[in-house]
Amino acid sequence: METLDITMLIGLVLMITALVILYRCARGKSRRQRMNELADTLLSIHDSLELQVRRLETLSGEIASDNEKCSALQYRIGLLQDTVDSLEYRRDELDRDNQSMTRTNNELKRSNAELVEKAARLRDSIAHDEQAICEAEQSIDLLKRIKEGLEIAMSNIPAEEVPYLSQPIFSMGITPSAQNHLAAHGIQYIGDLLRLDEQYLLEIWGVGPATVEKIQAKMDENGVCFGMDAIRVDNRWYRRKTD
C-alpha cells in the first residue's frame, strides 16, 4: 500500500509540473500555438498517466499475488503449529509412559533381587539338607557296618577274614607318587579299593592307566575285585561265608 501511495503522488507531481510549464509557455505564444502545445502536453500527460496506471495495475497484481502467498504461508504456518502442538502432546505422553516404565522396571529389579536372594537362601538350605542327608546316610552305613562287625565278632554271622585286604596299598607295587595321591583320597589299605571302581581311580590326579592296570592285576591275582561285599572291622576285612 505504501508503494501505491508513492506512485500516485509522483503522478500528481508530474501533472502539476506540466501545467505550470504550459502556463509559462502560453504567455509568450499565439493562441493556436498554445493550443497545439497544450494538446501535445495533455497527450504526453495522458500517455504518462496510462503508463503509471499500467504500472499501478501490475503492482496491484503483484501485491495481490503476494497477499495470496502470504495467506498460503499463514495457512501452512497454522498447519505446522498444529503439528508441533500434536508432537509436543505426543512427547508428553511418551515422557509419562517412560516414567511409568522406569518405575515398573525399578519394581521388577527390586522383585528380581528379592527372588535372587530367596533362591540363594533356598539353594543354601537345600545344599545344607543334602549335606545333612549325606552325612546321615554315611552314619547309617557306618552303624550298619559296626553292627555287622559286632555280630561277626560275636560269631553271630558266619564270616571269614580276608587278610590280603588288610595290607597297605604300597604292597601292590605302585609308585610312591601314586601312593601319595591315593592316600590323599583316604585309600591306605587294599580293602579301601573295594568301594571304588576303575573310573574313580582314573579321575584321581597323578594316577594313570598304568597304575590302575597294575592295581587291577594284583586284585585279580588275590581273588578280590571292585565292589566285592566285605565288612570292615577296624583295619580288618571279612567276607560272609556261603553254604
QUIQUIFEN-V924274 format. One record per residue. RES is the residue in one small letter. PSI is psi in whole degrees, -180 to 180 (NA if undefined). Layout:
# QUIQUIFEN-V924274
[[RES | PSI] [RES | PSI]]
This chain:
# QUIQUIFEN-V924274
[[m | -36] [e | -37] [t | -40] [l | -42] [d | -40] [i | -40] [t | -44] [m | -40] [l | -42] [i | -41] [g | -44] [l | -40] [v | -40] [l | -42] [m | -46] [i | -42] [t | -42] [a | -41] [l | -40] [v | -43] [i | -41] [l | -40] [y | -42] [r | -38] [c | -33] [a | -25] [r | -32] [g | 10] [k | 171] [s | 165] [r | -42] [r | -44] [q | -40] [r | -38] [m | -43] [n | -45] [e | -37] [l | -40] [a | -44] [d | -41] [t | -42] [l | -38] [l | -42] [s | -41] [i | -38] [h | -45] [d | -41] [s | -41] [l | -39] [e | -41] [l | -42] [q | -37] [v | -43] [r | -42] [r | -39] [l | -40] [e | -43] [t | -45] [l | -40] [s | -41] [g | -43] [e | -41] [i | -42] [a | -41] [s | -42] [d | -38] [n | -40] [e | -43] [k | -41] [c | -42] [s | -42] [a | -41] [l | -41] [q | -37] [y | -44] [r | -38] [i | -40] [g | -43] [l | -43] [l | -39] [q | -40] [d | -42] [t | -43] [v | -44] [d | -43] [s | -42] [l | -39] [e | -40] [y | -43] [r | -38] [r | -42] [d | -41] [e | -43] [l | -38] [d | -43] [r | -43] [d | -40] [n | -41] [q | -41] [s | -43] [m | -36] [t | -44] [r | -43] [t | -42] [n | -41] [n | -41] [e | -41] [l | -39] [k | -43] [r | -43] [s | -41] [n | -41] [a | -41] [e | -42] [l | -41] [v | -42] [e | -44] [k | -41] [a | -39] [a | -43] [r | -41] [l | -42] [r | -44] [d | -40] [s | -42] [i | -44] [a | -41] [h | -42] [d | -41] [e | -41] [q | -42] [a | -41] [i | -43] [c | -45] [e | -38] [a | -42] [e | -42] [q | -40] [s | -42] [i | -46] [d | -42] [l | -42] [l | -39] [k | -44] [r | -38] [i | -42] [k | -47] [e | -39] [g | -42] [l | -41] [e | -38] [i | -45] [a | -32] [m | 8] [s | 25] [n | -22] [i | 123] [p | 119] [a | 157] [e | 143] [e | 145] [v | 91] [p | -31] [y | -34] [l | -19] [s | -4] [q | 148] [p | 158] [i | -28] [f | -16] [s | -9] [m | -3] [g | 21] [i | 165] [t | 153] [p | -35] [s | -46] [a | -37] [q | -44] [n | -40] [h | -38] [l | -40] [a | -34] [a | -22] [h | 18] [g | 19] [i | 100] [q | -28] [y | 159] [i | -33] [g | -25] [d | -17] [l | -18] [l | -32] [r | 3] [l | -171] [d | 177] [e | -40] [q | -41] [y | -43] [l | -38] [l | -25] [e | -9] [i | 125] [w | 133] [g | -5] [v | 108] [g | -179] [p | -35] [a | -42] [t | -44] [v | -39] [e | -40] [k | -40] [i | -44] [q | -42] [a | -43] [k | -39] [m | -41] [d | -40] [e | -31] [n | 12] [g | 26] [v | 164] [c | 166] [f | 139] [g | 6] [m | 140] [d | 107] [a | 152] [i | 130] [r | 130] [v | 111] [d | -121] [n | 32] [r | 142] [w | 139] [y | 148] [r | 135] [r | 142] [k | 142] [t | 143] [d | NA]]
